[in-house]
Every structure is written in structure tokens, then in C-alpha cells.
Amino acid sequence: MIKIKRYLGVLLFSFTLAVLIPGHLVFAQGSISGSLIDPNGANITGLNQDVILVNVATGEEFSSRTDLEGNYSITGLPAGTYDLSFLFRTAMYQSYSEEGVVINDGETLDHDLNIEWSINLGTIGDDPGMLAVDMLRESGELTGPAPRLFNGNVDFSGMWVNTQNPDFSSRQQSRPPYQAWAAEMEEELRAMNFQNPGAYCLPQSAVMSTDGFPWQIVQTPDIMIQIMEFVTPGWRQVFLDGRDFPELWNPSWQGHSRGHWEGDTLVVETSGFNDYTPGFGIHSDKMVVTERYTRPEFGRMLVEVTVEDPEALTDSYTEVYEHGLVLGEEILEFICAEGNTDPTHWEQPIWQGRP
């Protein structure tokens, strides 16, 4: 018993020295957790995206994905001051950012994020993410092999919606690997606090696979037509007949798309964008977006999206989106400019993609 006490005393003395002697200081890391809260005080559910913390002093980034019940938790945080952001934005909810979040040694900070309404002002039933969940529930579990065209190629035809699968991410949760000028321009544009470009009857993304609204694919051996509800212009054509990009092309919102097959994967390359097309942050007219479509089973489609831009990015980046097939639904008519008087009440009545 005396020996045990003696050993315990030595261990305690050694630990005390490690804490007190400079160069051997031991600091307990902190953590932060909380919930996404809407203006009515309720948890926001169904947004499986990243909450990001950036250490102001070191630039080190920490993140954790929210669960489908609207809760998040980030651990292993060194003491310091952080900038916090939740960049995902829907028709119902705005993105969130906050500066000066202080984490102390060993502290578990309880910190809810109070999210404001977005362009639909909290109208129930008017959010595409929630609508997608309802459609998928009604369609049930759709298993079995992917269908094929008469020439043997996988057929992606059908009506699809984005799914909230924790194994797959939306590019809106992270920052592209910007060059310095592009990062500075994005911060300047973000400070202007523009509404979603769709509210101005403008396109919301360069490619439909990254948007959150229901969309229809109609496919033949030579062309794929994509039709999307609630966006402008609402359609896109992908040429599968082997043609090259046009030699003369006026840079456009959606660029020019051509596709080819690599086994059962449809590879779609799009270039010819203008430099303010939404959906991919700050970019130049040299941006190229490559989508890789696969249909692992009847009711699931995966689209891997890779973005390259040597003028605005330090490296390419890739995100994967999962889409679920819905049955018994159809694309509804949408005329954005009809009765759209909202911009007349905003500080910036004209949207711009760059400051």
C-alpha cells in the first residue's frame, strides 16, 4: 500500500511539473455544439451540411456536418477566436455567418445558430428540399437495375430530386480553392448581401445537377434534354453525337455541353461560361465543369461534378450529388417574370455576379 501511494505521488508530481514548466504546458481543447433555429424558435431539420469554423489567428479550418434533426457539434478546437459560417442556403433559409466566436481552454460552448428566412419568407411547402423528401417518400423504395436504351447505354430518363444523403455533399457547404484575387472578390460580393439570383429571374447555377429543384431528363442516343422546374431558362441540352465545342461561342450563362461515354458513365463537359454565372462562386470565363453521371440502380443517380479554372482557382475541386427518382410527378409551368415585383423593394434591384 505504501509503494502504491508513493507511485501515485510521483505521477501527480510529474503531471504538475508538465503543466507548470514552460515548454511542457498542457491545454485542454474546446468544443462547440448547438442547433439550427428558425425565426419561430424551432429546429431546422433536413439540412445535412457543414458548419465551418476558421481560427482567426492561424487560419486553420474545422467543420462538422449537421444531422438531419438540425444539430451540430465540433470538437478538438484549440483555444482562440473563430469565424463561423453555415453556407447552405435554400428558398426557405438564408446562409449564416458570425465573427468573433471565442473558444476557451476545455470549454464546451453551447451555441445555437439563428437562421433567417430566405426568399420565400418561411412559406410552408415552398422549399424544394422539403418537397423532395415528400416526393421520395411517396415514390417508395425503387430498386432494380438501371434501364438502358436500345443501343445498350444507360438511360437516365426520369424525374429526379436532390437527396439529403450524409454520404454525399453539396458544393455550397465549402469554399472553392480560390486564388487571392478571387477570394477577396467573393468577400466583397458577400458583403453586398444579394438575394438569390433566381429572385431576379436569372439562372441559379451553371449546371442543373447542382440545383435543388425537381428536374426531368429525356435522353436519346444523340442528345440529353434536361428540364428543371422553378429556374430560368429551365432547360439545357447536352449533345451526345460526338460534336466538338463551337469554334465561335458567345460566353453564356449555361455554356455549351457535350457528352461521351466511359463504360456506363456519361461524362459531360461544359465550357463557354460568362464570368458571373451563379452556382460556382467567383470564376473566370475559362471555367470548365465536368459532370460524371452514373445510375447504380433504378432509383438512384450520382453526379460527380469537377470544376477547373486556372485563372480563379489554385486547384480543381470535386463534389458528388445524389439524386432520387420520383414517380407519378411532372414538371410544372414556371414563368419567373410574371408578377415578380420583389426586386423593386430591395436595396439592390439589379443583381450582379461581381462587385
C-alpha positions as CSV (number, residue, x, y, z in Angstrom):
1,M,0.0,0.0,0.0
2,I,2.9,2.4,0.9
3,K,4.5,1.7,-2.5
4,I,1.3,2.4,-4.4
5,K,0.8,5.7,-2.6
6,R,4.5,6.6,-3.4
7,Y,4.0,5.8,-7.1
8,L,0.8,7.9,-7.2
9,G,2.6,10.8,-5.6
10,V,5.4,10.6,-8.2
11,L,2.8,10.6,-11.0
12,L,0.9,13.5,-9.6
13,F,4.1,15.5,-9.1
14,S,5.2,14.7,-12.7
15,F,1.9,15.9,-14.1
16,T,2.1,19.1,-12.1
17,L,5.5,19.8,-13.4
18,A,4.3,19.2,-17.0
19,V,1.6,21.8,-16.5
20,L,3.7,24.4,-14.8
21,I,7.1,24.2,-16.6
22,P,7.2,26.4,-19.8
23,G,7.5,24.3,-22.9
24,H,5.5,21.5,-21.4
25,L,2.2,23.2,-20.9
26,V,-0.9,21.0,-21.4
27,F,-4.0,22.6,-22.7
28,A,-7.4,21.0,-22.9
29,Q,-9.1,21.6,-26.3
30,G,-12.6,23.0,-26.5
31,S,-15.7,22.2,-28.5
32,I,-18.9,23.9,-29.7
33,S,-22.3,22.5,-30.3
34,G,-25.8,23.7,-30.9
35,S,-28.8,23.6,-33.2
36,L,-30.1,25.4,-36.3
37,I,-33.0,27.5,-35.2
38,D,-35.6,29.2,-37.4
39,P,-37.3,32.6,-36.7
40,N,-40.1,30.8,-34.9
41,G,-37.7,29.1,-32.5
42,A,-38.0,25.6,-34.0
43,N,-35.2,23.3,-35.0
44,I,-34.5,23.4,-38.8
45,T,-34.5,19.8,-40.0
46,G,-33.3,18.1,-43.2
47,L,-30.2,20.2,-43.9
48,N,-27.3,17.8,-43.7
49,Q,-24.5,20.3,-44.4
50,D,-21.3,21.7,-42.8
51,V,-20.9,24.2,-40.1
52,I,-17.4,25.7,-40.6
53,L,-15.1,27.4,-38.0
54,V,-11.9,29.2,-39.1
55,N,-9.3,30.2,-36.5
56,V,-8.7,33.9,-36.9
57,A,-5.1,33.7,-35.8
58,T,-3.9,30.6,-37.6
59,G,-6.4,30.2,-40.5
60,E,-6.9,26.6,-39.5
61,E,-10.4,25.3,-40.5
62,F,-12.6,22.9,-38.5
63,S,-16.0,21.7,-39.6
64,S,-18.8,19.3,-38.8
65,R,-21.9,18.3,-40.6
66,T,-25.3,18.9,-39.2
67,D,-27.5,15.9,-38.6
68,L,-31.0,15.7,-40.2
69,E,-32.5,16.9,-36.9
70,G,-30.7,20.2,-37.1
71,N,-27.9,19.7,-34.6
72,Y,-24.1,20.1,-34.9
73,S,-21.0,19.5,-32.8
74,I,-17.3,20.4,-33.5
75,T,-14.7,19.1,-31.1
76,G,-10.9,19.3,-30.8
77,L,-10.8,23.1,-31.0
78,P,-7.7,25.0,-29.8
79,A,-8.5,28.0,-27.6
80,G,-8.9,31.1,-29.8
81,T,-11.3,33.3,-31.7
82,Y,-13.1,31.9,-34.7
83,D,-15.2,33.0,-37.7
84,L,-18.2,30.7,-38.1
85,S,-20.2,30.1,-41.2
86,F,-23.1,27.8,-42.4
87,L,-23.1,28.5,-46.1
88,F,-26.0,26.3,-47.2
89,R,-29.0,28.3,-48.4
90,T,-32.5,27.2,-49.5
91,A,-35.6,29.0,-50.7
92,M,-36.7,29.0,-47.0
93,Y,-33.5,29.7,-45.1
94,Q,-30.5,32.0,-45.6
95,S,-26.9,31.1,-45.0
96,Y,-25.3,32.2,-41.7
97,S,-22.0,33.8,-40.7
98,E,-20.7,35.1,-37.5
99,E,-17.4,36.6,-36.5
100,G,-15.6,36.6,-33.1
101,V,-16.8,33.3,-31.6
102,V,-14.4,32.7,-28.7
103,I,-13.5,29.1,-27.6
104,N,-11.7,28.8,-24.2
105,D,-9.5,26.0,-23.0
106,G,-11.5,22.9,-22.1
107,E,-14.8,24.8,-22.8
108,T,-17.9,23.2,-24.4
109,L,-19.7,26.2,-25.9
110,D,-23.4,25.9,-26.3
111,H,-24.1,28.0,-29.4
112,D,-27.3,27.9,-31.5
113,L,-27.4,29.4,-35.0
114,N,-30.4,31.6,-35.5
115,I,-31.2,31.3,-39.2
116,E,-33.3,33.9,-41.0
117,W,-36.0,33.3,-43.6
118,S,-34.9,33.4,-47.3
119,I,-36.7,34.4,-50.4
120,N,-40.0,32.5,-49.7
121,L,-40.2,34.2,-46.2
122,G,-40.9,30.9,-44.5
123,T,-43.8,29.8,-46.6
124,I,-44.5,26.2,-45.6
125,G,-44.5,23.8,-48.6
126,D,-42.4,26.2,-50.7
127,D,-39.0,24.8,-50.1
128,P,-37.6,22.4,-52.8
129,G,-35.5,20.3,-50.3
130,M,-38.6,19.6,-48.2
131,L,-40.6,18.9,-51.3
132,A,-38.0,16.4,-52.5
133,V,-38.3,14.5,-49.2
134,D,-42.0,14.2,-49.6
135,M,-41.8,13.1,-53.2
136,L,-39.3,10.4,-52.4
137,R,-41.4,9.2,-49.5
138,E,-44.4,8.9,-51.8
139,S,-42.4,7.1,-54.5
140,G,-41.2,4.4,-52.1
141,E,-38.1,2.3,-52.4
142,L,-37.1,1.9,-56.1
143,T,-34.7,-0.9,-56.5
144,G,-33.5,-3.0,-59.5
145,P,-31.0,-2.4,-62.3
146,A,-30.8,0.8,-64.3
147,P,-32.7,0.8,-67.6
148,R,-30.9,1.0,-70.9
149,L,-31.5,2.4,-74.3
150,F,-31.8,0.2,-77.4
151,N,-28.1,0.8,-78.1
152,G,-27.1,-0.5,-74.6
153,N,-26.2,2.8,-73.0
154,V,-27.6,3.5,-69.5
155,D,-30.8,5.6,-69.7
156,F,-31.0,8.4,-67.2
157,S,-34.5,9.4,-68.3
158,G,-37.0,10.2,-65.5
159,M,-37.8,12.8,-62.9
160,W,-35.2,13.4,-60.2
161,V,-34.8,15.3,-57.0
162,N,-31.7,16.0,-54.8
163,T,-31.4,13.8,-51.8
164,Q,-30.0,14.6,-48.3
165,N,-27.7,11.7,-48.0
166,P,-24.9,12.1,-45.3
167,D,-22.5,10.2,-47.6
168,F,-22.7,12.9,-50.3
169,S,-22.2,16.6,-50.1
170,S,-23.4,19.8,-51.7
171,R,-20.8,22.1,-53.0
172,Q,-22.4,25.1,-51.3
173,Q,-21.0,23.8,-47.9
174,S,-17.4,24.7,-48.7
175,R,-15.2,27.4,-50.2
176,P,-13.6,26.8,-53.6
177,P,-9.7,26.8,-53.6
178,Y,-9.6,30.5,-54.7
179,Q,-6.6,32.4,-55.8
180,A,-6.1,35.5,-53.7
181,W,-7.9,37.9,-56.0
182,A,-11.0,35.7,-56.3
183,A,-11.2,35.1,-52.5
184,E,-11.1,38.9,-52.0
185,M,-13.7,39.5,-54.6
186,E,-16.0,36.9,-53.1
187,E,-15.8,38.5,-49.6
188,E,-16.6,41.9,-51.2
189,L,-19.6,40.4,-53.1
190,R,-20.8,38.6,-49.9
191,A,-20.8,41.8,-48.0
192,M,-23.3,43.3,-50.5
193,N,-25.8,40.6,-49.3
194,F,-27.6,40.0,-52.6
195,Q,-30.7,37.9,-52.8
196,N,-30.5,34.6,-54.7
197,P,-30.2,35.4,-58.5
198,G,-33.3,33.3,-59.1
199,A,-35.4,36.0,-57.4
200,Y,-34.3,38.3,-60.2
201,C,-35.4,35.8,-62.8
202,L,-31.8,34.8,-63.6
203,P,-30.2,31.3,-63.6
204,Q,-29.2,29.9,-60.2
205,S,-26.5,27.5,-61.3
206,A,-24.3,26.9,-64.4
207,V,-25.4,23.2,-64.4
208,M,-28.7,21.7,-63.3
209,S,-27.2,18.8,-61.4
210,T,-26.2,21.1,-58.6
211,D,-29.6,22.8,-58.2
212,G,-32.2,21.8,-55.6
213,F,-35.4,21.7,-57.7
214,P,-37.2,18.8,-59.3
215,W,-35.8,18.1,-62.8
216,Q,-36.6,15.8,-65.7
217,I,-34.2,14.1,-68.0
218,V,-35.2,13.0,-71.5
219,Q,-32.5,11.0,-73.3
220,T,-31.8,9.6,-76.8
221,P,-28.6,8.2,-78.2
222,D,-27.7,11.6,-79.6
223,I,-28.9,14.1,-77.1
224,M,-29.9,14.6,-73.4
225,I,-32.5,17.2,-72.6
226,Q,-32.7,18.4,-69.0
227,I,-35.8,20.3,-67.8
228,M,-35.9,21.9,-64.4
229,E,-38.8,23.5,-62.5
230,F,-38.6,26.9,-60.9
231,V,-35.4,28.1,-62.7
232,T,-34.5,30.2,-65.7
233,P,-34.2,29.3,-68.5
234,G,-35.5,25.9,-67.3
235,W,-33.9,23.7,-69.9
236,R,-30.5,22.5,-71.0
237,Q,-29.2,20.4,-73.9
238,V,-26.3,18.0,-73.8
239,F,-25.1,16.8,-77.2
240,L,-24.1,13.1,-77.3
241,D,-23.4,12.9,-81.1
242,G,-19.6,13.4,-80.9
243,R,-19.5,17.1,-81.9
244,D,-16.8,19.4,-80.5
245,F,-17.3,22.7,-78.8
246,P,-18.1,25.5,-81.3
247,E,-15.2,27.5,-82.6
248,L,-17.1,30.7,-82.1
249,W,-19.2,30.9,-79.0
250,N,-20.5,33.9,-77.1
251,P,-19.9,33.3,-73.4
252,S,-23.3,32.4,-71.9
253,W,-24.9,31.6,-68.5
254,Q,-25.0,27.8,-69.1
255,G,-22.2,27.4,-71.5
256,H,-22.1,24.6,-74.2
257,S,-22.3,21.0,-73.1
258,R,-21.1,17.8,-74.9
259,G,-21.0,14.3,-73.6
260,H,-19.3,11.0,-74.2
261,W,-19.4,7.5,-72.6
262,E,-16.8,5.8,-70.5
263,G,-18.3,2.4,-69.9
264,D,-21.6,3.0,-68.1
265,T,-20.6,6.5,-67.0
266,L,-21.8,9.5,-69.0
267,V,-19.1,12.3,-68.9
268,V,-20.5,15.7,-69.7
269,E,-18.0,18.6,-70.3
270,T,-19.3,22.2,-70.3
271,S,-17.4,25.4,-71.2
272,G,-18.1,28.8,-72.6
273,F,-19.4,30.3,-69.5
274,N,-19.6,34.0,-68.8
275,D,-17.7,35.1,-65.7
276,Y,-20.7,35.8,-63.5
277,T,-22.7,32.6,-63.9
278,P,-24.0,31.7,-60.4
279,G,-23.5,28.4,-58.6
280,F,-19.7,28.2,-58.6
281,G,-18.6,31.3,-56.7
282,I,-16.1,33.7,-58.3
283,H,-14.7,32.4,-61.6
284,S,-13.5,33.4,-65.0
285,D,-14.7,32.7,-68.5
286,K,-12.1,29.9,-68.6
287,M,-14.1,27.7,-66.1
288,V,-14.8,24.2,-67.3
289,V,-17.3,22.0,-65.4
290,T,-17.2,18.2,-65.9
291,E,-20.1,16.0,-64.7
292,R,-19.9,12.2,-64.5
293,Y,-23.3,10.6,-64.4
294,T,-23.8,7.1,-63.1
295,R,-27.0,5.2,-62.2
296,P,-26.1,2.4,-59.8
297,E,-29.7,1.2,-59.6
298,F,-33.1,2.1,-60.9
299,G,-34.0,4.7,-58.3
300,R,-30.6,6.4,-57.7
301,M,-28.4,8.6,-59.8
302,L,-25.0,10.0,-58.8
303,V,-23.4,13.1,-60.4
304,E,-19.7,13.8,-59.7
305,V,-19.0,17.5,-60.5
306,T,-15.4,18.7,-61.1
307,V,-14.6,22.4,-61.5
308,E,-11.5,23.7,-63.2
309,D,-10.5,27.3,-63.7
310,P,-6.8,28.2,-64.0
311,E,-7.4,31.9,-63.7
312,A,-9.5,31.9,-60.5
313,L,-8.6,28.7,-58.7
314,T,-5.4,27.2,-57.2
315,D,-6.6,23.7,-57.9
316,S,-9.7,21.9,-59.2
317,Y,-12.3,20.6,-56.8
318,T,-14.9,17.9,-56.9
319,E,-18.3,17.3,-55.2
320,V,-20.7,14.4,-55.6
321,Y,-24.5,14.8,-55.6
322,E,-27.1,12.1,-55.2
323,H,-30.5,12.2,-56.9
324,G,-33.5,10.0,-56.3
325,L,-36.1,9.0,-58.9
326,V,-39.7,10.1,-58.2
327,L,-42.8,8.6,-59.8
328,G,-46.2,10.0,-60.6
329,E,-45.0,13.6,-60.8
330,E,-44.4,16.1,-63.6
331,I,-42.6,19.4,-64.2
332,L,-45.0,22.3,-63.6
333,E,-45.0,25.6,-65.6
334,F,-43.0,28.4,-64.1
335,I,-42.8,31.9,-65.5
336,C,-40.5,33.9,-63.2
337,A,-41.2,37.4,-64.5
338,E,-44.9,37.0,-64.2
339,G,-46.0,39.1,-61.2
340,N,-42.4,39.3,-59.8
341,T,-42.3,42.7,-58.1
342,D,-40.0,41.7,-55.2
343,P,-36.8,43.4,-56.7
344,T,-38.5,46.8,-56.6
345,H,-38.4,46.6,-52.8
346,W,-34.8,45.7,-52.4
347,E,-31.7,47.9,-51.9
348,Q,-30.1,46.3,-55.0
349,P,-32.9,46.0,-57.6
350,I,-30.5,44.7,-60.2
351,W,-28.5,41.5,-59.4
352,Q,-24.8,41.4,-60.3
353,G,-22.4,38.4,-60.1
354,R,-19.4,40.6,-59.3
355,P,-18.9,43.7,-57.1
